Amino acid sequence: MSLLGGHEAPEGKMSNEKDCQRVDQYGFECSEDVNHEEVSEYVTVLTRRAEKWSKLLKEDNKVDKNLKVKRYVRKGVPNEHRALIWMAASGAQQHLQMNPGYYASLLKARHDQKLEETIRTDLNRTFPDNIHFRDSSQMCLQTALYNVLLAYGQHNKDVGYCQGMNFIAGYLLIITNDEEKSFWLMDALVGRILPDYYTPAMLGLKTDQEVLGELVRVKVPAVWRVMTQHNVMWTLVVSRWFLCLYIDVLPMETVLRIWDCLFYEGSKILFRVALTLIRHHQNLIQKAQSLPDICEHYKQVTRGEFVEDCHTFMQRIFTEPGSLSMSTITKLRESCRRTIQAQESGH
């Protein structure tokens, strides 16, 4: 079910738009303060990486889990190989092959009217600054987005549709150009990599926010003290980071690099990114004198050169937070989940 058919706005310009503003390769409007020299340098790096990936995949497009591939993924997956790597690394490709025709059958099934209405309401709110999600676009992705979200709501009735999922599905469509692949990648994210993030109780999301708090207490105690002193709940400052997987929080290239690792290594990556942002800007966060100050400073840590230079930023997320094992996160999740459940049940 290819959608864009390799379509790109010619010469980085929008079609069917009066002012013909420049857009990037993903269809997003370019900001005027883009450093073209840095972009050129990064393109050179990507070209080198693409050659290495092509050699790695030349035989059978098979993606093994080993140290070499992990190193390659951490250094960035070229766009032409992203869909393949994400599908293989996340298990989505295996699920697609085991369930031929399943996606099409979900779309043909009888749907819950409330689910349909909720999804439709969010369609126009999804990436208004992207030409592919506008009604005026020749290659409008709104129908594809609606289909993926509706199929997923039919497939996983415990989740249905939750705000934030539209942005995730939108990113998947931009990268894969394919509804069925986007559906199975949604299934990998929502069903396996981030369980209980998007259920009505959002227990997984609440748990991981508290896990981050515990990690900050150990690794960046000065920030933890500021948060405690002003009685700021972690959900106020990081829920959007985790719920939208850094979409509209960090620059797109940086988000895609994070997702490369998220699909390959799992949810631990979300903590590495958050800890790096917080640790790197701890002096700024410590200056906060009030709750509004803290919220504003957390917005500031997601902007600027540190996050725009995605290659350096990705190197930092694997060094700056220090060691972070999955077993540590699992133990913290268990204790935080018990605490949240006890609080919510009134015990």
C-alpha positions in Angstrom: 0.0 0.0 0.0 2.5 2.6 -1.1 1.2 6.1 -0.6 3.6 8.8 -1.6 5.1 6.9 -4.5 8.5 8.4 -3.9 6.9 11.9 -4.1 9.0 14.8 -2.9 8.3 18.4 -3.3 10.5 19.5 -6.2 13.6 21.5 -5.2 12.3 21.6 -1.7 9.3 23.8 -2.6 5.7 23.2 -1.8 3.2 22.5 -4.6 -0.3 24.1 -4.5 0.8 26.8 -2.1 0.6 30.5 -2.9 3.9 31.5 -1.3 5.9 28.4 -2.2 7.7 28.3 1.1 10.6 25.8 1.2 10.1 22.5 2.8 12.4 19.7 3.9 12.5 16.2 2.5 9.7 15.1 4.9 7.3 17.9 3.9 7.8 20.2 6.9 8.2 23.9 6.4 11.9 24.9 6.9 12.6 27.6 9.5 14.4 30.6 8.2 17.3 30.2 10.6 18.5 26.9 9.2 22.3 26.7 9.2 22.9 25.4 5.6 26.6 24.7 6.3 25.7 22.4 9.2 23.0 20.7 7.0 25.6 20.2 4.2 28.0 18.6 6.7 25.3 16.3 8.0 24.3 15.2 4.5 27.9 14.2 3.9 27.9 12.1 7.1 24.6 10.5 6.0 26.0 9.7 2.5 28.9 7.9 4.2 26.6 6.0 6.5 24.3 5.0 3.5 27.2 3.4 1.7 28.1 1.3 4.8 24.5 0.3 5.3 24.1 -0.7 1.7 27.1 -3.0 2.0 25.7 -4.5 5.2 22.3 -5.2 3.7 23.4 -6.1 0.2 23.0 -9.8 0.6 19.4 -10.4 1.8 18.1 -7.4 3.6 18.2 -9.4 6.8 18.8 -7.5 10.0 20.6 -9.4 12.8 20.8 -8.3 16.4 24.5 -8.0 17.0 27.0 -5.4 18.2 27.9 -4.3 14.7 24.3 -3.6 13.7 23.7 -1.9 17.1 26.6 0.4 16.5 25.3 1.1 13.0 21.8 1.9 14.3 23.2 4.2 17.0 25.1 6.1 14.3 21.9 6.6 12.3 19.9 4.7 9.8 19.8 6.3 6.3 16.2 7.2 5.2 16.2 4.8 2.3 16.7 1.9 4.8 14.6 3.2 7.8 11.4 1.4 7.1 13.3 -1.9 6.5 15.3 -1.6 9.7 12.4 -0.4 11.9 10.2 -3.3 10.6 12.9 -5.9 11.1 14.3 -4.7 14.5 10.9 -4.2 16.1 9.4 -7.5 15.0 6.8 -5.7 12.9 7.9 -7.4 9.7 7.4 -10.8 11.2 3.9 -10.0 12.5 3.0 -8.6 9.0 4.2 -11.8 7.3 2.3 -14.0 9.8 -0.9 -12.1 9.3 -1.5 -11.6 5.5 -4.6 -9.6 4.8 -5.2 -8.8 8.4 -4.8 -5.0 8.0 -7.3 -4.9 5.1 -9.8 -7.0 7.1 -9.6 -4.5 10.0 -10.5 -1.6 7.6 -13.5 -3.6 6.2 -14.8 -4.5 9.7 -17.7 -2.6 11.3 -16.3 0.2 13.4 -17.2 2.0 16.5 -18.8 5.3 15.6 -17.3 7.1 18.6 -13.8 5.9 17.6 -14.3 7.2 14.1 -15.4 10.6 15.3 -12.5 11.0 17.8 -10.0 10.1 15.1 -11.5 12.5 12.6 -11.4 15.3 15.1 -7.6 15.0 15.4 -6.8 14.7 11.6 -6.6 18.4 10.9 -4.6 19.0 14.1 -1.9 16.6 12.8 1.2 18.4 11.5 -0.5 21.6 10.1 3.1 22.7 9.0 3.5 19.6 6.8 2.4 19.8 3.2 1.5 16.0 3.1 -1.2 16.5 5.8 -3.0 19.3 4.1 -6.3 18.9 2.2 -4.7 21.0 -0.6 -1.8 18.6 -1.1 -1.8 16.3 -4.1 -0.5 13.5 -1.9 -2.6 14.2 1.2 -1.9 11.6 3.9 -5.0 12.4 6.0 -6.9 9.4 4.6 -3.9 7.1 5.2 -3.6 8.5 8.7 -7.3 7.9 9.4 -7.0 4.3 8.1 -4.0 3.4 10.2 -5.5 4.8 13.4 -8.9 3.3 12.8 -7.4 -0.1 12.0 -5.3 0.1 15.2 -8.3 1.1 17.3 -10.1 -2.0 15.9 -7.1 -4.2 16.5 -6.4 -3.1 20.1 -9.7 -2.3 21.7 -8.1 -1.8 25.1 -6.4 1.2 23.6 -8.8 2.4 20.9 -7.5 5.8 20.1 -5.5 8.1 22.4 -4.3 11.7 21.7 -0.7 11.6 20.6 -1.1 8.5 18.6 -2.0 10.6 15.5 1.5 12.2 15.6 3.2 8.8 15.9 1.2 7.3 13.0 1.9 10.5 11.0 5.7 10.1 11.4 5.5 6.4 10.5 3.6 7.2 7.3 6.1 9.9 6.4 9.0 7.4 6.7 7.4 4.2 5.4 5.0 5.6 2.7 3.0 2.5 3.5 -0.2 2.1 5.6 0.2 -1.6 6.4 3.8 -1.1 7.6 2.8 1.9 9.6 0.0 -0.1 11.3 2.4 -2.9 12.3 5.0 -0.5 13.6 2.2 1.1 15.7 1.5 -2.3 17.0 5.2 -2.8 17.9 5.3 0.6 19.7 2.0 0.6 21.5 1.6 -3.1 22.1 5.2 -4.2 22.9 7.8 -1.5 23.3 5.5 0.9 25.3 2.8 -1.2 26.9 0.1 0.7 28.8 1.2 4.1 27.6 -1.9 4.7 25.6 -4.6 2.7 27.6 -7.2 4.8 29.3 -5.4 4.6 32.7 -2.0 5.3 31.1 -0.4 3.3 33.8 2.8 2.6 31.7 3.3 6.3 31.0 2.7 7.4 34.6 5.1 4.6 35.8 7.9 5.7 33.4 7.6 9.3 34.4 8.1 8.3 38.1 11.0 6.0 37.0 12.6 9.0 35.4 12.2 10.9 38.7 14.0 8.1 40.5 16.8 8.0 37.9 17.2 11.8 38.2 17.3 11.5 42.0 20.3 9.2 41.7 22.0 10.7 38.6 21.2 14.4 38.8 20.3 15.0 42.5 20.5 18.8 42.2 17.6 18.8 39.7 15.7 16.3 41.8 16.0 18.7 44.9 14.6 21.6 42.8 11.7 19.5 41.7 11.0 18.4 45.2 11.4 21.8 46.7 8.8 23.3 44.4 6.6 20.2 44.6 6.6 19.7 40.8 5.2 16.5 39.5 7.2 14.9 36.7 4.1 14.5 34.6 4.0 18.4 34.3 7.3 18.6 32.5 8.0 15.3 30.7 4.6 13.6 29.9 4.7 15.1 26.3 8.3 13.9 25.9 7.3 10.3 26.5 3.7 10.3 25.2 4.7 11.7 21.7 8.2 10.0 21.7 9.8 13.5 21.4 7.8 14.5 18.3 7.3 18.3 18.3 9.7 18.4 21.3 13.0 17.9 19.5 14.0 18.5 15.8 12.7 15.9 13.4 16.2 14.5 12.4 17.0 14.1 16.1 13.6 12.4 16.7 14.2 10.0 13.8 17.6 9.1 15.2 16.0 8.4 18.6 13.4 6.2 17.0 16.1 4.2 15.2 17.4 3.2 18.6 13.9 2.9 20.1 12.9 0.3 17.6 16.2 -1.6 17.9 16.9 -1.3 21.7 13.5 -0.6 23.2 12.1 1.9 25.7 15.3 2.4 27.6 16.3 5.0 24.9 13.5 7.3 26.1 15.1 7.5 29.5 18.6 8.1 28.1 17.3 11.1 26.0 15.4 12.6 29.0 18.4 12.1 31.4 20.8 13.7 28.8 18.5 16.7 28.4 18.1 17.2 32.1 21.7 16.5 33.1 23.2 18.7 30.4 21.0 21.6 31.4 21.0 21.1 35.2 22.4 24.5 35.9 19.6 26.2 34.0 16.9 24.1 35.7 18.5 24.8 39.2 18.0 28.5 38.6 14.2 28.1 38.6 12.4 30.0 41.4 8.9 28.8 40.8 6.7 26.2 39.1 6.3 28.4 36.0 10.1 28.9 35.9 10.6 25.1 36.0 8.1 24.5 33.2 9.7 27.2 31.0 13.3 25.9 31.7 12.2 22.4 30.7 10.9 23.8 27.4 14.3 25.6 26.9 16.3 22.4 27.3 14.7 20.9 24.2 15.8 23.8 22.0 19.1 25.1 20.5 22.3 23.7 19.1 22.7 20.9 21.6 19.6 19.1 20.2 19.9 20.3 16.6 23.3 18.6 16.1 21.7 15.2 16.1 24.9 13.3 15.5 26.6 14.7 18.6 23.5 14.6 20.6 23.0 10.9 19.9 26.6 10.2 21.0 25.9 12.1 24.2 22.8 10.1 25.2 25.0 6.9 25.4 27.7 8.6 27.5 26.2 11.5 29.6 23.6 9.5 31.7 26.2 6.8 32.6 25.3 3.2 32.9 21.6 2.4 32.6 20.7 -1.3 32.5 17.3 -2.7 31.5 17.2 -4.7 34.8 17.5 -1.4 36.8 14.6 0.1 34.8 12.5 -3.1 35.3 13.0 -3.0 39.1 12.1 0.7 39.2 9.1 0.1 37.1 7.8 -2.6 39.4 8.2 -0.4 42.5 6.8 2.8 40.9 3.8 0.9 39.4 3.0 -0.6 42.9 3.1 2.9 44.4 0.9 4.4 41.7 -1.7 1.6 42.0 -1.8 1.9 45.7 -2.3 5.7 45.5 -5.0 5.3 42.9 -6.8 2.7 44.9 -6.7 4.9 48.0 -4.5 2.5 50.0 
